[in-house]
Amino acid sequence: MTNPFSLFSDLKHRIEAREARIATLGLGYVGLPLALSVHDAGFPVTGFDINEARVEAINAGERVISYFAPDRIAGAVATGRFAASAEMAELAEMDAILICVPTPLGGDLQPDLSAVRRAGETIAAHLRPGQLIVLESTVWPGATAGVLRPILEASGLKAGTHFFLAFSPEREDPGNESWSTRTIPKIVGADDAHSLELARSLYAAVVTQAVPVSSTATAEAVKLAENSFRTVNIALVNEMKLAFAKMGVDVWEVIEAAATKPFGYMPFWPGPGIGGDCIPVSPVYLAWAARQAGGALPLVETAARQNREMPAHVAARVAEAAGGDLQGKRVLILGIAYKRDIEDSRLSPALAALRLIEAAGARAEYHDPFFPEMPRTRDDPDLAGRRSVALTAEAV
Ligand SMILES: NC(=O)c1ccc[n+]([C@@H]2O[C@H](COP(=O)([O-])OP(=O)(O)OC[C@H]3O[C@@H](n4cnc5c(N)ncnc54)[C@H](O)[C@@H]3O)[C@@H](O)[C@H]2O)c1
């Protein structure tokens, strides 16, 4: 086996020369934009996914993600430096593998790292000396070293010696027109100097700023701290909205006025709750990990619970507006996605409100141009096939 330093310097050289073959494992909202950004930086890229239909669609140049420019994927495929694949044996040909698989909540509100474990097992089966493996999926502090590393090392190769291992949290904000994968600074953490330097130099070639931190656990904690900050502030503003309403004060006017303070205040806006696979999930991962370590995050846990309860407030307001009883009423929900202009309904508060409204006896329908028909999803398979109602005078 080649010595660790030459494995490091070979890969460093290949990254600097843009010759390193980069893989993303997972081609979802995170893995696909990342793969395209790495391609745009000049690297040859293969995006791997177990979803063969998605792989075929990407190789056919289909748009796949609605906010992409129509030719975003077709243009990358046409360069010959970007392709999708479901053939995991090809992972052995890659120099760096960036893992972007889902890390959802289990049914019991516990972290579910099964996709990360499976991805690790797949990589371990094809791992070769000199490869850089980076986990991008949101996990708790200690998961790269404690969960992924042993799976990879079951191959007989050792992290930091035979292969390199880092964690770099994804900060993708789907649909954000101001910030893209390339312009959002990237945190990079590793538990040995060679892994850190390789991951740093790869991301520095792809994004405008790579920010190194001292360990994988620190990088993991950064992501959860960012998302928990948002969770707490969203819960705070929603709590204020409910309290100010009782006092006859308009929370929107309060926030707009408060936001004129040039320091010490950042506006967050009230809403029907939080959704997506990120903000609702991270605080749960963080609080769970803190408990395992003998710590506690009661503020974060309260905020997460309060956000989960917001759809119930929405349903209660609808019932109030309907005269106190929703039995036999028809309710139209405008927007079913978890945020505007996106075809993603994961953990959407609109779906939670829909269920509560129906449980109260109403017939709930929705209008959302991004969901002409509800697909079969992990969390809401029973809603598959429902259709968006056109906003005609008759329907409204
Ligand atoms: N969506 C976001 O806005 C966002 C932002 C920041 C971080 N994240 C985090 O990034 C990670 C990925 O999220 P996402 O939104 O891209 O998920 P996603 O569901 O959109 O995509 C995940 C993809 O991984 C594929 N996949 C699952 N298991 C696999 C395996 N073993 N091997 C290969 N492919 C596999 C799936 O088929 C899917 O296409 C999660 O940890 C999430 O919390 C998401």
The ligand as an SDF file (V2000), in Angstrom:
LIG
                    3D

 44 48  0  0  0  0  0  0  0  0999 V2000
  -32.9430   20.2760    1.0960 N   0  0  0  0  0  0  0  0  0  0  0  0
  -32.2990   21.2150    1.7730 C   0  0  0  0  0  0  0  0  0  0  0  0
  -32.6530   22.3980    1.7030 O   0  0  0  0  0  0  0  0  0  0  0  0
  -31.0940   20.9150    2.6280 C   0  0  0  0  0  0  0  0  0  0  0  0
  -30.2580   21.9740    3.0250 C   0  0  0  0  0  0  0  0  0  0  0  0
  -29.1380   21.6900    3.7910 C   0  0  0  0  0  0  0  0  0  0  0  0
  -28.8650   20.3910    4.1820 C   0  0  0  0  0  0  0  0  0  0  0  0
  -29.7020   19.3750    3.8060 N   0  0  0  0  0  0  0  0  0  0  0  0
  -29.3400   18.0200    4.2120 C   0  0  0  0  0  0  0  0  0  0  0  0
  -28.7430   17.3710    3.0930 O   0  0  0  0  0  0  0  0  0  0  0  0
  -29.0620   15.9770    3.0980 C   0  0  0  0  0  0  0  0  0  0  0  0
  -29.7350   15.5820    1.7940 C   0  0  0  0  0  0  0  0  0  0  0  0
  -30.9480   16.3130    1.6800 O   0  0  0  0  0  0  0  0  0  0  0  0
  -31.7240   16.4520    0.3060 P   0  0  0  0  0  0  0  0  0  0  0  0
  -32.7520   17.5250    0.5300 O   0  0  0  0  0  0  0  0  0  0  0  0
  -30.7820   16.5740   -0.8320 O   0  0  0  0  0  0  0  0  0  0  0  0
  -32.4470   15.0330    0.2270 O   0  0  0  0  0  0  0  0  0  0  0  0
  -33.2360   14.4500   -1.0440 P   0  0  0  0  0  0  0  0  0  0  0  0
  -34.2320   13.4950   -0.4990 O   0  0  0  0  0  0  0  0  0  0  0  0
  -33.6950   15.5740   -1.9360 O   0  0  0  0  0  0  0  0  0  0  0  0
  -32.1280   13.6680   -1.8610 O   0  0  0  0  0  0  0  0  0  0  0  0
  -31.4580   12.5630   -1.3800 C   0  0  0  0  0  0  0  0  0  0  0  0
  -31.1230   11.6630   -2.5580 C   0  0  0  0  0  0  0  0  0  0  0  0
  -30.3100   10.6130   -2.0440 O   0  0  0  0  0  0  0  0  0  0  0  0
  -30.6930    9.4100   -2.6740 C   0  0  0  0  0  0  0  0  0  0  0  0
  -30.2460    8.3100   -1.8250 N   0  0  0  0  0  0  0  0  0  0  0  0
  -30.7950    7.8490   -0.6720 C   0  0  0  0  0  0  0  0  0  0  0  0
  -30.0490    6.8570   -0.1630 N   0  0  0  0  0  0  0  0  0  0  0  0
  -29.0080    6.6700   -1.0000 C   0  0  0  0  0  0  0  0  0  0  0  0
  -27.8990    5.7970   -1.0140 C   0  0  0  0  0  0  0  0  0  0  0  0
  -27.6960    4.9210   -0.0390 N   0  0  0  0  0  0  0  0  0  0  0  0
  -27.0360    5.8660   -2.0450 N   0  0  0  0  0  0  0  0  0  0  0  0
  -27.2190    6.7620   -3.0350 C   0  0  0  0  0  0  0  0  0  0  0  0
  -28.2430    7.6320   -3.0790 N   0  0  0  0  0  0  0  0  0  0  0  0
  -29.1240    7.5910   -2.0720 C   0  0  0  0  0  0  0  0  0  0  0  0
  -32.1900    9.5150   -2.8380 C   0  0  0  0  0  0  0  0  0  0  0  0
  -32.6670    8.6530   -3.8600 O   0  0  0  0  0  0  0  0  0  0  0  0
  -32.3520   11.0070   -3.1970 C   0  0  0  0  0  0  0  0  0  0  0  0
  -32.3340   11.2350   -4.5880 O   0  0  0  0  0  0  0  0  0  0  0  0
  -29.9230   15.7590    4.3450 C   0  0  0  0  0  0  0  0  0  0  0  0
  -29.0950   15.4050    5.4030 O   0  0  0  0  0  0  0  0  0  0  0  0
  -30.5100   17.1370    4.6060 C   0  0  0  0  0  0  0  0  0  0  0  0
  -30.8560   17.3180    5.9560 O   0  0  0  0  0  0  0  0  0  0  0  0
  -30.8070   19.6090    3.0180 C   0  0  0  0  0  0  0  0  0  0  0  0
  1  2  1  0
  2  3  2  0
  2  4  1  0
  4  5  1  0
  4 44  2  0
  5  6  2  0
  6  7  1  0
  7  8  2  0
  8  9  1  0
  8 44  1  0
  9 10  1  0
  9 42  1  0
 10 11  1  0
 11 12  1  0
 11 40  1  0
 12 13  1  0
 13 14  1  0
 14 15  2  0
 14 16  1  0
 14 17  1  0
 17 18  1  0
 18 19  2  0
 18 20  1  0
 18 21  1  0
 21 22  1  0
 22 23  1  0
 23 24  1  0
 23 38  1  0
 24 25  1  0
 25 26  1  0
 25 36  1  0
 26 27  1  0
 26 35  1  0
 27 28  2  0
 28 29  1  0
 29 30  1  0
 29 35  2  0
 30 31  1  0
 30 32  2  0
 32 33  1  0
 33 34  2  0
 34 35  1  0
 36 37  1  0
 36 38  1  0
 38 39  1  0
 40 41  1  0
 40 42  1  0
 42 43  1  0
M  CHG  2   8   1  16  -1
M  END
$$$$
